Amino acid sequence: MANTPRIPTLTLNDGHLIPQLGYGVFKVPPTDTERAVAEAFEVGYRHIDTAAIYGNEEGVGAAIAASGIPRDELFITTKLWNDRHHDDEPRAAIGESLGKLGLEQVDLYLVHWPTPAKDDYVHAWEKVIELRAAGLARSIGVSNHLVPHLERIVEATGVVPAVNQIELHPAYQQREITEWAASHDVKIESWGPLGQGKYDLFGAAPVAAAAAAHGKTPAQTVLRWHLQKGYVVFPKSVRRERLEENLDVFDFDLTAEEIAAIDAIDPGDGSGRVSAHPDEVN
C-alpha cells in the first residue's frame, strides 16, 4: 500500500523502539489467523501482539514466513501463560512460542497475568529477565499487573518492565497504574481499547462530538485518543476494511478539550471494567 501512513514509534526504557499501533490477535480463530495477519501486513501493520494462550502463534508465524518482510521491520510480541511461571518453565514456554512463530527471538515477551493467588509472579519475572539475557526476547514486560505487583517485582529484581499491557479504554482508564508507569518510564499498552463493544462507547457524547468535528468514525476517534495519551494500542478486527480504517488515524489531532472530555467518561470508581480483575485470574 503505497500511501500507508508511517506508524509512529515510542522509545522503551531499554532503548528499543516499539510501533505505537499494532494488530492484536486475541480471539482471532487459529484457522483465520494467517489470513488476518497477512492482510494486516498488506495494509501496513508491522507490530503483531499474540500470546501462547491464544492458540494462534502458528498462524502468526505462517504469515510472517510468507510475508517476505525483513525481520527487523517487524515487532512481534507473545506472552507467558499462567501455568508456566514455576521452575524453568518460562524457558520451555518461550521455546515453544518461538518454534510456533518461526523466530529466534521475540521483540517483546510479557508475563501475561500476575496470578497472585499462586504467588509465583516474582519468580516468573526473574526467569523472563534471564530469557532476555539469553537473547530469546529483546524487550520484556508484563500484562495486567497492578501497582502492588509492579512494585514487588521491581523491588525484588531491580528490573523495571518495559511495558505493562492492561485493559484500558475511556470508561476504564486505570489511572493509578498509568501514573505509576509514567513515573517509572514504563509504556502502557491498551488492550480492549474500544471497550470490546460491551458498552456504548461510540454513542458517548464526547466521542461522537469529536468524531463529527474531525470527519472520523468513533472508533478512529478513540484510537486517536489512546495515541495522544502516549499509549501503544491494539485494535482487533478480521475484516480488511476495518484493518485499514483502524490504521487511518494519523492525519488528525484531537484538541486538548476533546481529550479532556473523553477523559471524563471514566467515573473513576472502577465500574467501567469489562473484563477480569487481575487479582481474580489465577
N, C-alpha and C positions, 0 to 999 in steps of 0.2 A: 504494500500500500504506500504509494509514493508520498502521499500527503499525511502520513501518520504523524501525529504530534510527538515531539520529544518528551518522554516522561521524565519529570524531574527526579533527582536523587537526593537522599539525605545522607549525611556522614554519621556512621555509628561511632560509639565511644572507643572502638578498636581501630578506627581509621578507615574501615571499609565502607564502600558506598552501597546503598540499598535503593532500588527504584521505589518511588513513593506510591505508585499504583500497581497492584498486581492482580492476578487471577487466582481466586480460591476455588478449590475443587471439593470442598466439603459437600457431601450429599450428591455429588455427581456420580451416577452409577458407573461401576467399573467398566461395563460394556460400552459406555458412551464417552469415557474419559479421553481416550486417544483422539477421537474426532474433535471433542470440545477444545482440548489443549492445542491441537493442530490449528484449529480456527482462531484461537486466541493468538497464537504466534503469527498467523497470517495478517490479522488486523493490527498487530503492533505490540502486543504484550510480550514482556521478556521475564517477568517475575511470576513464578508459579508457587503457590502455597498448598502443600499436601500434608498428609500425616499417615503414619502406619495404620492407625485405626480406621482410616477412610476406606482402606481396601482397594485403592486405585493408583498406588505408586507405579505399578507395571504399565498402566495406560499412560501415565505421565512420561515414563521412561521411553515408551514406544514413540510417543510424539516428539520427544527430544531427539531420539535417534533418527527419525525420519525428516526432521526439520532442516537439517543442513546448517543450522545457525551455529556459529562458533561458540564453544563452551563459555568463553569469557564474556560473551554478550548476554548470557542467561544468569538469572538469580533463582536458585531452587532451594526451597525450604521444606523440611519434613520434621516430624516430631516423635519423641519418645513416649510410648504409651504407658499407662499407669501400672501395668503388671510387670514392667521391665526395669523398675527402679533399683532392685536389690542386687547384691553381689556384683558380678561383672556383666550383668545382663545388658546394660546400656551399650557396651561394645558389640555384643552379639546383635542387638536390635539395630544399631546403625549399619552394621554389616549387611543385615537382611535388606534394609531400606536401600542402601547403595546398590545392592545387587538388582533389586527390582527397578530402580531408577536408571541403571546402567551407567552409574557415575563412580568416580574415585573419591569425590568429596562433594558434600553439600555446601551451599553458601551460608546456610543458617540452620542450626539444629536446636530445637526447643524442647524443654521439659513440658509436656502437654498440660498436665494438671498437677498441683502440689500433693494431692491425696493426703491431707493432713491426718486423717484417722489412722493411716499406716505409719506416719511419722518417718518416711524414708526419702523425703524430697531433698534434704541436705546431702544425703549420700548420692542421690541421683545427680545433683548439681556438681558434686565433686567428680563424679565419673564423666560427666559431659565436659568438664574442664579438661580432663585427660584426653577426651576424644579430639578436642581442638588441638591440644599439644601434639597429638599423633597425626594431625593433618587430615582427619576424616571430616571435619567441619571447619569452615573458615571463620565463621562467627557463631556465637552461642547465645541463647537467651531462654526465656521462659514464656509460658502462656497461662493465663488465668490465675496468676499469683497475686494475692492481696498484699498489702503493705507489711503485715507481720511475717509473711512467708519471705518476702523480699529482704527485709532487714535481717532475718535469721540466716539466709544463705550467704549474704554479703559478709555478715559478721564471722561466719564460720570459715569462709574461704578467702575473703579479701577480693573476690572477683565479682564485679557488677555485671549483670546481664546486659547484652547489647540492646535487647528489646523485651517488652512484655506485651504479648498479644492477648487482648481482652475483649469481651463483649462491650461494644461502645457504639452508641447511636444517640440522636438528640434527646430521647426520653430517658436515657441511662448513660450518664457521662463519666461516672466513676472518678469524681474529682480528687478524692483522696489519693488514688493511685496515680492519676496523671500529674498531680502536683509533686508527689514523691519522685516520679520518673523525671520530671523536668529538673528537679534539684540534684539528681544523680546522673544526668546525661544518659538516660535510658529512653529509647524511642518507643512510642506507643504504636502498636498495630491494632487496627479496629476490625474485629470480626463481627458479622451480623450488622454491617454499617447502616443498613436501611431498616433495621428492626425486624428482619426476617418476615415482613408482611404481617406481623402479629398485632399491629395497632395501626391506626390511620395516620401514619406519619405524613403521607403526601397531602392529606387534607388539612394538616395543621396550618393555621393562618400564616405564620412567619415563612414557612416553606413555600406555600402556594404563592404568596406575595412576591418573594424573591424570584421564584421560577418565572412568574409572569413578567417581572421587571427586566429579566435578562433574556427572555425568549428561550428558556431551557425547560427541561422536564423537572418535576420534583425530585426524581432520583438523581439527576445530574446536579441539581442544586445541593442536595445533601452530601453527595460525594465531594463537591467543591468545598463545602463547609469542613469536612474532615481534612482535606488537603491544606486548607488555610489555617487550620488549627495545628498543623505540623505532624499529623498522624500518617502512618502508612495504612492504606485501605485496600480491602479485597472484596469488591463486588463479585457476586456469583451469578452466572447465567449459562445456560446451554444453548442459547439462541444467538446466532451470529449478529443479528441486528441489534440485540441488546448489548453484546460484547462491544460493538462499535459505538453505541450510544454512551456506554459507561466510560469509554476512552475519550469521548469528546467533551472534556471538562477543563481544558487548558486555555480557552480563548475568552474567559471572562473572570472577573473577580467580584466576590460579594463585598458589599460595603461593611464597615465596622458596625453600623447599625443593624444590618441584616444578620450578621454573625451573632450579635448580642441578642437579637430577637429569637434566633434558633437556639442559642444557649439557654434561654429562659424556658424552653419547652420542658426541661428536666425539673420535676418538682423537688428534687434533692433528697427524697426520702427512700430511695431505692426501689420504689414501686414500679419503675419502668423496666426492670429486668425482664427479659423474655425467655431466658434460658436458665441453666442450672447454676446454683451458687457454688463457688469453688470449695467451700467447706463441706459440701454435701456430695462431692464427686470423689469416690474412692475405689 
